[in-house]
C-alpha cells in the first residue's frame, strides 16, 4: 500500500475487500496522468459512503512531498463548502432562500427589492460585478474593510442584467449574501462554516487562509474562495456528509439539485454535472488547481488539488476518472490527454493519429470528456512556431466538434497565420453561424470580409 495512503487513513476507515484492487488501479492511473501532464505534485481524496478509498499525495508540492496532510488551496472550489454550509443552515431553518432582498436589507436599492436570496448564490441576480472595478482594489487592501464596503459600492450601480436573464459568474452576490448572513445570524461566515460544516466533520485544518494567517482582520467574500484543506480533512468532511452529521443527505440532494435554482448548469454555489448516470455537484478553482465533486445518491466524494497553476486541468480529469470508476465500479479510464501529453513524439500528425485511433476504437480505455479544450490547447502550443501543425489539430477538432464556434475560430487563427485568408474567413463565418449574436465573431467577420 502507498505509504501516504497508509498514513492518511489512520482513524478514517478504509474501504476493504475487492475495492483495494480498484484503489491500486486508481493510484497507478493517477500517477501516470500526473507524470504525463507534467505536474510535479497532486493530492487526491476519494470517499465512498463511510469508507475512505484514498487520501494521499503523488509527487511533491513546493512545500515538500505531497501527502494526506498536505495543505491545498481550494480557491473558488470553496463554493462547494459554502453550498454544503448553506444546506445545513436551511435545514436548521436559519435561512430562507425565497426571502427577497428588499426584506433582508433595510436600505436595499429599489431594483434589488424583489430579487430572492437564492439568486445571489447561482449568479443570476444581475448585481454588478465588483472585482473588475478600481474601488475593489482599495477594499481588498484594507484589512478592516469587509463585505459591507463592497455592498456600499455595488448598491449604487445599475444591474448588469435583469434578474434571471443570465447566470454570469462573479463575486458581488456572495459578498452581499455573506453580509446578510453575518447581520441576521450574528456570526461571520467562517464561524458559520465551523459550526455547520467543518466542526461536525472534525475537519480542523479546513480554514480560510487569510483569516488563519491573520492577513485580514474583517472577513470578506470568504464564502467565494481562499479556503484551504488537506486530503485527510476532505475525507472527514465527505464521511460526515454521508453520515448526516452536516445535513440529511436526501435534503442536500433535493436542495442542490432543485431545478428552480439551476441555470446553465450552475446551482446554489455548485456546478451540476452527470457522471456515469448519476447527478454530481461540486466546484473547481484556481485555474483548475482544485476540484471537488460529490455524488449524494451514492455518497461518493472526490477532491483533487495541486499547487501548480500550469496543470492542464489535471485535477478536473483526475476527479472525473475517479468519480466514474467509483460510481460505475468499472476500471478507471484515464483522460485521452494522458496519451497525448505523454507521447514522446509531439508532432501534430502523431497526436492527431493517436487521438483518432482511440476515438474510433470501441474498446478504448480513455475518456474523452473535455477533449475539445485539450486539442485546442495543443494547437495553440504549436501556432506561433508551427502554424501548419496547429492547423492539423484545429481541423481535427472541427471534424470532431463541428458545432463548436470556438474550434472554427481557432482554425481561422491558424489559417490566417498561413496566409489562407479566404479559408480563414469561411471558418470565421462558420463560427458566427453557430453563435450569430456573439459580438466578437460579428466583429471578426466584418474585419476580414471584403469591402
C-alpha positions in Angstrom: 0.0 0.0 0.0 1.2 3.5 -0.8 2.8 5.0 2.3 0.8 8.2 2.1 -2.4 6.1 1.9 -1.4 4.1 5.0 -0.5 7.2 7.0 -3.5 9.3 5.8 -6.1 6.7 6.6 -5.3 6.3 10.2 -8.5 6.8 12.1 -10.5 7.4 8.9 -11.6 4.0 7.9 -10.5 2.1 4.8 -12.6 0.6 2.0 -11.9 -3.1 2.3 -12.1 -6.3 0.2 -12.2 -6.2 -3.5 -12.2 -2.3 -3.6 -8.5 -2.5 -2.7 -7.7 -3.7 -6.2 -9.6 -0.8 -7.6 -7.7 1.6 -5.3 -4.4 0.2 -6.6 -5.6 0.7 -10.2 -6.6 4.3 -9.4 -3.3 5.0 -7.8 -1.4 3.8 -10.8 -3.6 5.7 -13.3 -3.5 8.9 -11.2 0.3 8.9 -11.0 0.6 8.1 -14.7 -1.7 11.0 -15.5 0.3 13.3 -13.2 3.6 12.5 -15.0 2.1 12.8 -18.5 0.6 16.2 -17.6 3.9 17.4 -16.3 2.6 18.2 -12.9 5.1 17.8 -10.0 2.6 17.3 -7.2 -1.0 16.2 -6.7 -3.2 15.3 -3.8 -6.4 13.2 -4.1 -9.2 12.3 -1.7 -11.9 9.7 -2.6 -14.6 8.5 -0.2 -17.4 6.0 -0.8 -20.1 6.0 1.9 -18.4 5.6 5.3 -15.1 4.4 3.8 -12.0 6.2 2.6 -10.8 4.9 -0.7 -7.8 7.2 -0.7 -6.5 10.4 1.0 -2.9 10.7 -0.3 -0.3 12.6 -2.3 1.6 11.9 -5.5 4.9 13.6 -6.2 5.9 16.8 -4.5 4.5 20.3 -3.8 6.7 23.3 -3.4 6.5 22.8 0.4 7.6 19.2 0.1 6.4 15.7 -0.6 2.6 15.6 -1.2 0.7 13.6 1.3 -2.6 13.2 3.2 -1.9 16.2 5.4 -0.5 18.5 2.7 -2.4 21.8 2.7 -4.2 22.5 -0.5 -5.8 25.9 -1.6 -9.3 25.5 -2.8 -9.7 28.9 -4.5 -13.2 29.1 -6.0 -13.8 25.4 -5.1 -14.6 26.9 -1.7 -18.1 27.5 -3.1 -18.8 23.8 -2.7 -18.1 24.1 1.0 -20.4 27.2 1.0 -23.2 25.2 -0.7 -23.0 22.4 2.0 -22.9 25.0 4.8 -25.9 26.7 3.2 -27.8 23.4 3.1 -27.2 22.9 6.8 -28.4 26.4 7.6 -31.5 26.0 5.5 -32.3 22.6 7.1 -32.0 24.2 10.5 -34.5 26.9 9.5 -31.9 29.7 9.8 -32.0 30.8 6.1 -35.0 31.1 3.7 -33.8 31.2 0.1 -37.1 32.7 -1.1 -36.9 35.9 1.0 -36.5 38.9 -1.3 -33.5 41.3 -0.7 -35.9 44.1 0.0 -36.9 42.3 3.2 -33.4 41.4 4.1 -31.7 44.7 3.6 -33.2 47.8 5.1 -31.6 50.1 2.5 -31.9 47.8 -0.4 -31.9 49.5 -3.8 -35.3 49.6 -5.5 -34.0 47.4 -8.3 -33.0 44.7 -5.8 -36.2 44.7 -3.8 -37.8 41.6 -5.4 -34.6 39.6 -6.0 -34.9 36.4 -3.9 -31.8 35.5 -1.8 -31.1 32.3 -3.9 -30.2 34.4 -7.0 -27.1 35.6 -5.1 -25.7 32.1 -4.9 -26.3 31.0 -8.5 -25.0 34.2 -10.1 -28.4 35.2 -11.6 -29.2 38.3 -9.6 -27.7 40.8 -12.1 -25.9 42.7 -9.3 -22.9 44.5 -10.8 -19.5 42.9 -10.7 -17.1 44.3 -8.2 -13.7 42.6 -8.7 -13.2 44.4 -12.1 -13.6 47.8 -10.6 -11.0 50.2 -9.3 -12.8 50.5 -6.0 -12.3 46.9 -5.2 -8.5 47.2 -5.1 -8.7 49.6 -2.2 -11.3 47.5 -0.4 -9.2 44.3 -0.8 -6.1 46.0 0.5 -7.8 47.5 3.6 -7.6 44.9 6.4 -10.6 46.5 8.1 -12.9 46.6 5.0 -15.4 43.8 4.8 -18.5 42.8 2.8 -20.3 46.0 3.8 -17.8 48.0 1.9 -18.5 46.0 -1.2 -22.2 46.4 -0.7 -21.9 50.2 -0.5 -20.2 50.2 -3.9 -22.5 47.8 -5.8 -25.7 49.1 -4.4 -25.1 52.4 -6.2 -24.5 50.6 -9.6 -27.2 49.6 -12.1 -27.8 45.9 -12.6 -25.7 44.3 -15.2 -28.7 42.4 -16.5 -32.3 41.7 -15.5 -32.5 39.1 -12.6 -32.8 35.6 -14.1 -31.7 36.7 -17.6 -28.3 35.1 -17.3 -26.0 33.2 -15.0 -22.8 35.2 -15.0 -20.0 34.1 -12.7 -19.0 36.9 -10.3 -18.4 37.5 -6.6 -20.5 40.5 -5.7 -23.6 38.4 -4.9 -21.5 36.3 -2.5 -20.3 39.4 -0.7 -23.9 40.6 -0.3 -25.2 37.2 0.8 -22.4 36.8 3.3 -23.1 40.3 4.7 -26.8 39.3 5.1 -25.9 36.1 6.9 -23.5 38.0 9.2 -26.2 40.6 10.1 -29.0 38.1 10.5 -27.2 35.3 12.3 -24.8 37.3 14.4 -21.7 35.4 13.2 -19.1 35.7 10.5 -19.3 33.3 7.6 -16.2 31.3 8.7 -17.8 30.9 12.1 -20.9 29.5 10.4 -18.8 27.2 8.3 -17.1 25.9 11.5 -20.5 25.4 13.3 -22.3 23.7 10.4 -19.6 22.0 8.3 -16.0 21.7 9.4 -16.8 21.4 13.1 -19.2 18.5 12.8 -16.7 16.8 10.4 -13.7 17.3 12.7 -12.0 19.0 9.7 -10.0 21.4 11.8 -7.4 22.1 9.0 -10.1 23.3 6.6 -9.9 27.0 7.2 -10.0 30.3 5.4 -6.3 31.1 4.6 -6.4 34.9 5.1 -8.1 34.6 8.4 -5.9 31.8 9.6 -2.8 33.7 8.6 -4.0 37.0 10.1 -3.7 38.9 6.9 -7.3 40.2 7.0 -9.0 41.5 10.2 -12.5 41.5 8.7 -13.8 38.5 6.7 -14.6 39.4 3.1 -16.2 37.1 0.5 -14.9 34.1 2.4 -17.8 32.1 1.0 -16.4 32.5 -2.5 -12.8 31.5 -2.2 -9.5 31.2 -0.3 -10.3 28.2 1.9 -7.6 25.6 2.3 -7.9 22.0 3.3 -6.0 18.7 3.3 -6.8 15.4 1.6 -7.4 13.8 5.1 -9.6 16.7 6.1 -11.7 16.4 2.9 -12.1 12.7 3.7 -13.5 13.5 7.1 -15.8 16.1 5.6 -17.2 13.6 3.0 -17.7 11.0 5.7 -19.6 13.4 7.9 -21.7 14.4 5.0 -22.5 10.8 4.2 -23.3 10.1 7.9 -25.8 13.0 8.1 -23.7 15.0 10.6 -23.8 18.1 8.4 -27.3 17.8 6.9 -29.6 15.0 5.8 -28.1 13.6 2.6 -31.5 13.5 0.9 -32.1 17.1 1.9 -28.8 18.1 0.4 -29.6 16.3 -2.8 -33.1 17.7 -3.1 -31.9 21.3 -2.4 -28.8 21.4 -4.6 -30.4 19.5 -7.5 -33.6 21.5 -7.4 -34.1 22.7 -10.9 -35.6 26.0 -9.7 -32.1 27.0 -8.6 -30.1 25.7 -11.5 -29.4 27.8 -14.6 -26.8 27.0 -17.3 -25.6 24.1 -15.2 -24.9 26.3 -12.2 -26.8 25.9 -8.9 -26.5 27.2 -5.4 -22.7 27.5 -5.3 -22.2 24.3 -7.3 -21.6 23.2 -10.8 -24.1 20.4 -11.5 -23.0 17.5 -13.8 -24.0 14.0 -14.7 -21.3 11.4 -14.1 -21.8 7.7 -15.0 -25.6 8.2 -14.9 -25.6 9.9 -11.5 -26.0 13.6 -10.8 -23.0 15.1 -9.1 -22.2 18.6 -7.6 -19.1 20.5 -6.9 -16.8 23.3 -7.9 -13.3 23.9 -9.3 -11.0 26.8 -8.7 -7.6 28.5 -9.1 -7.2 27.7 -12.8 -8.1 24.1 -12.1 -5.7 23.8 -9.2 -8.5 22.4 -7.1 -11.6 20.4 -7.9 -14.4 19.0 -5.6 -17.1 16.6 -6.8 -19.8 14.8 -4.7 -22.5 12.3 -5.7 -25.2 12.4 -2.9 -27.1 9.4 -4.1 -24.1 7.0 -3.8 -22.2 9.0 -1.2 -19.1 9.2 -3.3 -16.9 12.3 -2.9 -13.7 13.3 -4.7 -11.2 16.1 -4.2 -8.1 16.7 -6.3 -5.6 19.6 -5.8 -2.2 20.8 -6.9 -0.1 23.9 -6.3 0.9 24.1 -9.9 -1.1 26.6 -12.0 0.1 25.2 -15.3 -1.7 21.9 -14.6 -3.5 21.3 -17.9 -6.7 20.7 -15.9 -5.3 17.6 -14.3 -7.5 17.9 -11.2 -10.6 18.0 -13.4 -9.7 15.0 -15.4 -8.5 13.0 -12.4 -11.7 13.9 -10.5 -13.8 12.7 -13.4 -11.8 9.5 -13.7 -12.1 8.6 -10.0 -15.8 9.5 -9.8 -16.6 7.5 -12.9 -14.7 4.5 -11.6 -16.3 4.6 -8.1 -19.8 5.2 -9.3 -19.7 2.6 -12.1 -17.5 0.0 -10.4 -15.5 -0.3 -13.7 -11.8 0.1 -14.2 -10.5 3.7 -14.2 -10.4 5.4 -17.6 -7.7 8.0 -17.8 -8.3 11.0 -20.0 -7.2 11.0 -23.6 -5.0 13.9 -22.7 -2.8 11.4 -20.8 -2.0 9.6 -24.0 -1.4 12.8 -26.0 0.7 14.6 -23.3 2.7 11.5 -22.7 3.6 10.9 -26.3 7.4 11.2 -26.9 6.5 12.5 -30.4 4.6 15.7 -30.1 4.1 16.4 -33.8 0.6 17.2 -34.8 0.4 14.2 -37.2 1.3 11.9 -34.3 -1.1 13.5 -31.8 -3.9 13.5 -34.4 -3.3 9.9 -35.3 -3.3 8.8 -31.6 -6.4 10.7 -30.9 -8.4 9.4 -33.9 -7.2 5.8 -33.3 -8.6 5.9 -29.7 -11.7 7.8 -30.7 -12.7 5.2 -33.2 -11.8 2.2 -31.0 -14.9 0.9 -29.3 -12.7 -0.7 -26.7 -10.6 2.4 -26.0 -9.5 2.7 -22.4 -9.6 6.5 -22.4 -12.2 9.1 -21.6 -12.9 12.0 -23.9 -14.9 14.5 -21.9 -13.4 17.9 -22.5 -11.3 16.7 -25.4 -12.2 19.8 -27.4 -10.2 22.0 -25.0 -7.3 19.6 -25.0 -6.9 19.6 -28.8 -7.4 23.4 -28.8 -4.6 23.9 -26.2 -2.2 21.6 -28.1 -2.9 23.5 -31.3 -2.2 26.9 -29.7 1.0 25.5 -28.3 2.1 25.0 -31.9 0.5 28.0 -33.5 3.3 30.6 -33.2 6.2 28.4 -34.4 4.4 25.8 -36.5 1.1 27.1 -37.8 0.7 24.3 -40.3 0.9 21.7 -37.5 -1.6 23.8 -35.4 -3.9 23.8 -38.4 -3.9 19.9 -38.4 -5.1 19.8 -34.8 -7.6 22.6 -35.3 -9.0 20.8 -38.4 -9.3 17.6 -36.4 -11.1 19.5 -33.7 -13.5 20.9 -36.2 -14.3 17.4 -37.5 -14.9 16.0 -34.0 -16.8 19.1 -32.7 -18.4 20.7 -35.8 -21.0 22.5 -33.7 -18.5 24.4 -31.6 -18.0 28.0 -32.7 -14.7 28.1 -30.7 -13.0 25.4 -32.7 -13.8 27.2 -36.0 -12.5 30.4 -34.6 -9.3 28.7 -33.7 -9.0 27.1 -37.1 -9.3 30.6 -38.5 -6.3 31.7 -36.4 -4.1 29.0 -38.0 -5.4 29.8 -41.5 -4.6 33.4 -41.1 -1.1 32.6 -39.8 -0.6 30.6 -43.0 -1.9 33.4 -45.2 -5.1 31.5 -46.1 -7.3 34.5 -45.8 -10.3 33.1 -47.8 -10.3 29.8 -45.8 -10.0 31.8 -42.6 -13.0 34.0 -43.5 -15.0 30.8 -44.2 -14.1 29.5 -40.7 -15.0 32.8 -39.1 -18.4 32.7 -40.9 -18.9 29.2 -39.7 -18.2 30.3 -36.1 -20.6 33.2 -36.5 -23.4 31.0 -37.9 -23.1 28.9 -34.7 -23.3 32.0 -32.4 -24.9 34.7 -34.5 -25.4 37.1 -31.5 -21.7 36.9 -30.4 -20.2 40.4 -30.9 -16.7 39.0 -31.1 -17.5 36.8 -34.1 -19.5 39.6 -35.7 -16.6 42.0 -35.5 -14.1 39.4 -36.7 -16.2 38.6 -39.9 -16.7 42.3 -40.5 -13.0 43.0 -40.2 -11.9 40.3 -42.7 -14.8 40.4 -45.1 -14.0 42.0 -48.5 -15.4 45.5 -48.9 
